[in-house]
Amino acid sequence: MTLPLQRNPAMRILLRPFQTFFRLESASGILLLLTAIIALIWANSPFAASYFRLWDTLVTVSAGGFIISKPLLLWINDGLMAIFFFVVGLEIKREVLIGELSDPKKAALSVAAAAGGMLFPAGIYALMNAGGAGSAGWGIPMATDIAFALGVLALLGKRVPLSLKIFVTAVAIVDDLGAVLVIAIFYTTKLSLPILGIGAAFLAGLALLNVAGVRRTLPYALLGLGLWVAFLKSGVHATIAGVLLAMTIPANRRIDAPDFLTRAEMLLSEFAEDVKPGRMEPTNDQRDALHSLEMAAEELEAPLTRLEHALHPFVAFFIMPVFALANAGVALGGGTETSAAAGSVTLGVILGLLFGKQIGILAFAWLSTKMGIALLPGGVSWRQVWGVSLLCGIGFTMSLFIASLAFTDPALLNSAKIGILAGSLLSGIAGAVVLVRTKPETEDPSVTGAGESGENG
């Protein structure tokens, strides 16, 4: 039987990036789970001392009188995670310009749901820790780990329509933007205004590159490195430099698909003229045609899309697992998590992730549709929205990151980690159970076709 998608090439081209994204994030979620388990086992094994000693290893980079010396853990959290935040920034910019967040009507549901999913968990945690030693951790349960959430959805297969996966992705991206703002505003240490001014100069230089139409990545990388160092020394968390750098990357194409096709056909025709049997090396004219074809292909793809495509696998399969390995290890039963403050931190994170997320997302999504400012995606039921609102309680990566910024006390940090792991596990199980027990709705044909095509490869 011919699927509707197969009869609609335009829809297939439009949805292909989503399908690739879901497959990548799903596999990354499985790898994240494995590395988190390894970290937990290692941190509670007879070799636990080697685990904590590894991340405390001092790593120094110097050039002349300039020195950066940090433990390996901070190189991961401040350095590698800046690349993670750079890719997050690219995703946010793409979604706002051409994705689900580009249409106000389509974006309204995701923005409303994400807002509720940030406010309610933070509120629950704050109520439980108001005035206590753990009060600074209110931002921890606000985050959603998109890799884990999509990994669970991938395991459910055809029970989950593609439109629901797109909704979860859009909510998580808005959620990431909220987390970035929270980190920048509330988890910033004492500022050094002169160094921050140097960072602003680097950012202005990056903006000028964009205005001047520079599309090569090297100039952006060099100025971006300067921006990262300036933020690292200024007191603003260095990962914010990654997001700001992403905002300066050009998102426009120089030629469209029809122009590329016309140019490619002409160049291939020129290349074919000099094809001779037995000739091993291309002629000069053929080399010129190939070079021109490469240039045309580069002009067809925006630098933003090219960078996101190139870096996403590196982030998904290296940076995030390394971050999980370095941050998910917590010594259980060590006696440091027994204080009242530590207990309220753990419980606040668990309740925020498990109950705050689902209540906030479901309530704000329902309210936005009742007010007429948003529409529920085709083929999606409110029970399915409830299921994915539970899955959004899987905080993990961003939650661990915010916890590391919120607490310097090892006991409180360990308590937060326990809450993140427990709350994420319970949310994932609860969301999966709800979705498994939910009968799929009848979808829009084109979207149904896209889902089947994506899952069949």
C-alpha positions in Angstrom: 0.0 0.0 0.0 1.3 3.5 -0.9 1.6 5.7 2.2 0.2 9.3 2.0 3.7 10.5 2.6 5.1 8.7 -0.4 2.5 10.5 -2.5 3.6 13.9 -1.0 7.4 14.5 -1.6 7.1 18.0 -0.2 5.8 16.7 3.2 8.6 14.0 3.2 11.3 16.7 2.7 9.7 18.9 5.4 9.5 16.2 8.0 12.9 14.5 7.3 14.9 16.7 9.7 12.4 15.9 12.5 12.8 12.1 11.8 16.6 12.4 11.8 16.5 14.4 15.0 14.3 11.9 16.8 16.4 9.0 15.8 19.6 10.8 17.0 18.1 11.9 20.3 16.5 8.5 21.0 19.9 6.7 20.6 21.5 9.4 22.7 19.0 8.8 25.5 19.9 5.2 25.7 23.6 6.0 25.8 22.9 8.6 28.6 21.1 6.0 30.6 24.0 3.5 30.3 26.6 6.1 31.3 24.5 7.3 34.3 24.3 3.6 35.5 28.0 3.2 35.1 28.6 6.4 37.1 26.4 5.2 39.9 28.0 1.8 40.0 31.5 3.2 39.9 30.8 5.8 42.6 29.4 3.1 44.9 32.0 0.4 44.2 35.3 -0.5 45.9 36.9 1.8 43.3 34.8 4.8 44.2 37.9 6.8 45.3 39.2 6.6 41.7 35.9 8.0 40.3 36.0 11.1 42.4 39.8 11.5 42.1 39.5 11.4 38.3 37.2 14.4 38.1 39.2 16.3 40.6 42.4 16.0 38.4 43.7 19.5 37.8 44.1 20.4 34.1 46.0 23.6 33.2 46.1 25.5 29.9 48.6 28.4 29.6 49.9 30.7 27.0 52.5 33.3 28.1 51.0 34.9 31.2 47.5 33.7 30.5 46.5 30.6 32.6 43.3 28.6 33.0 43.6 25.9 35.7 40.5 23.9 36.7 39.6 20.4 37.8 38.6 18.1 35.0 35.0 18.2 36.1 34.9 22.0 35.6 36.5 21.7 32.1 33.6 19.4 31.3 30.9 21.5 32.9 32.3 24.9 31.7 34.0 23.8 28.5 32.4 20.8 26.8 28.9 22.0 28.0 29.5 25.3 26.2 29.4 23.4 23.0 26.3 21.6 24.2 24.7 25.0 24.9 25.9 26.2 21.5 23.9 23.4 19.8 21.0 24.2 22.0 21.2 27.8 20.8 21.3 26.7 17.2 18.2 24.6 17.8 16.3 27.4 19.4 17.2 29.9 16.6 16.2 27.4 13.9 12.9 26.6 15.6 12.1 30.3 16.0 13.0 31.1 12.4 11.6 28.1 10.4 10.5 25.5 12.9 7.5 24.8 15.2 8.1 28.1 17.0 8.0 30.2 13.8 4.1 30.2 13.6 2.6 32.0 16.7 -0.5 29.8 16.7 1.6 26.6 16.6 4.1 28.0 19.1 1.5 29.1 21.6 0.8 25.6 22.8 4.5 24.7 23.3 5.3 28.0 24.9 2.4 27.8 27.3 3.1 24.2 28.2 6.8 24.9 28.8 6.0 27.9 30.9 3.7 25.8 33.2 6.3 23.1 33.2 8.9 25.5 34.6 6.8 27.5 37.0 5.1 24.7 38.9 8.2 22.5 39.6 10.1 25.6 40.7 7.2 26.6 42.9 6.8 23.2 44.6 10.6 23.1 45.3 10.6 26.6 46.6 7.7 26.0 49.0 9.5 23.0 50.4 12.9 24.7 50.8 11.9 28.3 51.5 14.4 30.0 53.8 16.5 26.8 54.1 20.0 25.8 53.1 18.6 24.3 49.9 16.6 27.3 48.7 19.0 28.1 45.9 18.1 24.8 44.1 14.6 26.0 42.9 15.8 25.9 39.2 16.8 22.2 39.3 13.4 20.6 38.6 12.5 23.1 35.9 14.5 21.3 33.1 13.5 18.6 30.7 16.0 16.2 29.2 14.9 15.9 25.5 17.2 12.9 24.8 15.8 10.8 27.6 12.2 11.8 26.8 12.5 11.0 23.1 14.3 7.8 24.0 11.3 6.6 25.9 9.0 7.7 23.1 11.1 5.7 20.6 10.7 2.6 22.7 6.9 3.0 22.5 7.1 2.9 18.6 3.9 3.5 16.7 1.9 4.1 19.8 3.2 7.7 19.7 2.3 9.8 16.7 5.0 12.0 15.2 2.9 15.1 16.0 3.3 14.3 19.7 7.0 13.9 19.3 7.2 17.3 17.6 5.2 18.8 20.5 7.6 17.3 23.1 10.6 18.6 21.1 9.2 22.1 20.9 8.3 22.1 24.6 11.8 20.9 25.5 13.4 23.6 23.3 11.4 26.4 25.0 12.3 24.7 28.3 16.0 24.9 27.4 15.6 28.6 26.6 14.0 29.1 30.0 16.9 27.2 31.6 19.5 29.3 29.8 17.8 32.5 31.0 17.6 31.2 34.6 21.3 30.3 34.6 22.2 33.6 33.1 20.1 35.7 35.5 20.0 33.7 38.8 23.1 31.5 38.8 25.7 34.1 37.9 28.4 34.8 40.4 30.0 38.2 41.1 30.5 40.1 37.8 33.8 41.7 36.6 32.5 44.5 34.4 35.8 45.2 32.6 36.1 41.6 31.5 32.4 41.5 30.7 33.0 44.5 28.4 35.7 42.5 26.6 33.1 39.8 26.1 30.7 42.3 24.7 33.3 43.4 22.2 33.8 39.8 21.0 30.0 39.5 20.7 29.8 42.7 18.7 32.5 41.3 16.4 30.5 38.2 15.9 27.4 40.2 15.1 29.4 42.2 12.5 30.6 39.0 10.9 26.9 38.1 10.4 26.0 41.5 9.1 28.9 41.4 6.7 27.7 38.0 5.3 30.6 36.0 6.5 29.7 32.3 6.2 32.9 30.5 7.0 32.9 28.9 10.4 36.6 29.7 11.4 36.1 33.4 12.1 33.1 32.6 14.2 35.0 29.9 16.1 38.0 32.2 16.9 35.8 35.0 18.1 33.6 32.5 19.9 36.6 31.1 21.8 37.4 34.7 22.9 33.8 35.2 24.0 33.9 31.9 26.0 37.2 32.9 27.8 35.8 36.4 28.6 32.6 35.0 30.1 34.6 32.3 32.0 36.6 35.1 33.7 33.8 37.6 34.0 31.5 35.8 36.4 28.7 35.1 33.9 28.6 31.3 33.4 30.8 30.4 30.4 28.1 28.2 28.8 26.0 31.2 28.1 28.7 32.2 25.6 27.7 29.1 23.6 24.1 30.3 23.3 25.1 33.9 22.4 27.5 32.6 19.7 24.7 30.5 18.2 22.5 33.6 17.9 25.2 35.2 15.6 25.5 32.2 13.2 23.9 33.1 9.8 20.6 31.2 9.2 19.9 32.2 5.6 20.6 30.4 2.3 22.2 32.2 -0.6 20.3 30.2 -3.2 17.1 28.2 -3.1 16.5 24.6 -4.2 15.2 25.4 -7.7 18.3 27.6 -8.4 20.6 24.9 -7.0 19.0 22.3 -9.2 19.3 24.4 -12.3 23.0 25.2 -11.5 23.8 21.6 -10.6 22.3 20.3 -13.9 24.3 22.8 -15.9 27.6 21.9 -14.1 27.0 18.2 -14.4 26.3 18.7 -18.0 29.7 20.5 -18.4 31.4 17.7 -16.4 29.8 15.0 -18.7 31.2 16.7 -21.8 34.8 15.7 -20.8 34.1 12.2 -19.7 36.2 9.8 -21.8 36.5 6.0 -21.4 39.8 5.1 -19.7 40.6 8.6 -18.4 41.6 8.4 -14.7 42.0 12.0 -13.7 39.4 14.8 -14.2 40.2 17.6 -16.6 40.7 21.2 -15.5 37.2 22.0 -16.8 35.8 19.1 -14.7 37.6 20.3 -11.6 36.2 23.7 -12.1 32.7 22.2 -12.5 33.2 20.1 -9.3 34.4 23.2 -7.4 31.4 25.2 -8.6 29.1 22.4 -7.6 30.6 22.3 -4.1 30.2 26.1 -3.8 26.5 25.8 -4.9 25.9 23.0 -2.3 27.4 25.2 0.4 25.3 28.2 -0.6 22.1 26.0 -0.5 22.6 25.1 3.1 22.6 27.8 5.8 25.7 27.9 8.1 23.4 27.4 11.1 22.0 24.2 9.6 25.4 22.9 8.6 26.9 23.5 12.0 23.9 21.9 13.8 24.1 18.9 11.6 27.8 18.5 12.1 27.9 19.0 15.9 24.7 17.3 17.0 26.2 13.7 16.8 29.3 14.9 18.7 27.1 16.4 21.4 24.7 13.5 21.6 27.2 10.7 21.6 30.2 12.3 23.3 29.6 15.5 25.3 26.3 14.4 27.0 27.5 10.9 28.0 30.8 12.3 29.3 28.8 14.9 31.3 26.6 12.2 32.7 29.5 10.0 33.6 31.2 12.9 35.4 28.1 14.2 37.2 25.7 11.3 37.8 27.9 9.5 40.2 26.7 10.0 43.8 27.7 7.9 46.8 24.5 6.4 48.2 24.2 5.7 51.9 27.2 7.7 52.8 25.5 9.5 55.6 25.8 12.9 54.0 22.2 13.1 52.9 20.5 12.6 56.2 20.0 16.3 57.4 16.6 18.0 57.2 17.9 20.4 54.6 19.3 17.6 52.4 16.1 15.6 52.8 13.9 18.6 51.7 16.2 19.1 48.7 15.8 15.5 47.5 12.0 15.5 48.1 11.6 19.0 46.5 13.3 17.9 43.3 11.4 14.6 43.2 8.0 16.2 43.7 8.9 19.1 41.3 9.8 16.7 38.5 7.1 14.1 39.1 4.1 16.3 39.9 5.1 19.9 39.1 6.0 19.1 35.5 2.8 17.2 34.7 0.5 19.6 36.5 2.1 22.7 34.9 2.4 21.4 31.4 -1.1 19.9 31.3 -2.8 22.9 33.0 -1.2 25.5 30.9 -1.6 23.6 27.6 -5.4 23.1 28.4 -5.8 26.7 29.4 -4.1 28.0 26.2 -6.5 25.9 24.0 -9.6 27.0 26.0 -8.5 30.6 25.6 -8.3 30.0 21.8 -4.6 31.1 21.5 -3.4 27.5 20.8 -4.5 24.3 19.1 -3.9 20.7 20.1 -1.9 18.9 17.3 -3.9 16.6 15.0 -4.2 13.0 16.2 -3.2 13.9 19.7 -5.5 13.3 22.7 -5.3 15.0 26.1 -4.4 11.7 27.7 -1.3 11.5 25.4 -0.5 15.1 26.4 -0.7 13.9 30.1 1.7 11.1 29.2 4.3 13.3 27.7 3.9 15.9 30.4 5.0 13.1 32.8 8.0 12.3 30.5 9.0 15.9 30.6 9.7 15.3 34.3 12.9 13.5 33.2 15.3 16.3 34.1 18.7 14.7 34.1 21.3 16.6 32.0 20.1 20.2 32.5 18.9 19.5 36.1 22.4 18.0 37.0 24.0 21.1 35.4 21.8 23.6 37.4 22.4 21.6 40.6 26.2 21.9 40.1 25.7 25.7 39.9 23.2 25.9 42.8 25.2 24.0 45.5 28.8 24.1 46.6 28.0 22.0 49.7 28.7 18.3 48.7 25.9 17.0 50.9 23.2 19.3 49.2 24.6 18.5 45.8 24.4 14.8 46.4 20.9 15.1 47.7 19.9 17.1 44.6 21.4 14.4 42.4 19.5 11.6 44.2 16.3 13.6 43.7 17.1 14.1 40.0 17.8 10.5 39.4 14.8 9.3 41.4 12.4 11.9 40.0 13.5 11.3 36.5 13.1 7.5 36.8 9.7 7.8 38.3 8.6 10.3 35.7 9.9 8.1 32.9 8.1 5.0 34.1 4.8 6.9 34.8 4.8 8.5 31.4 5.5 5.3 29.6 2.7 3.5 31.5 0.2 6.2 30.6 1.2 6.2 26.9 1.2 2.4 26.7 -2.3 2.3 28.1 -3.6 5.0 25.8 -5.2 4.1 22.5 -3.7 6.0 19.6 -5.9 8.6 18.0 -6.6 8.8 14.3 -3.9 11.1 12.9 -3.7 13.5 10.0 -2.8 11.2 7.0 0.4 13.1 6.1 1.7 13.1 9.6 0.8 9.4 10.0 2.8 8.6 6.9 5.7 10.6 8.2 5.7 8.7 11.4 5.6 5.3 9.7 8.3 6.3 7.3 10.5 7.5 10.1 10.2 4.4 12.1 10.8 2.1 9.2 13.9 4.0 8.3 
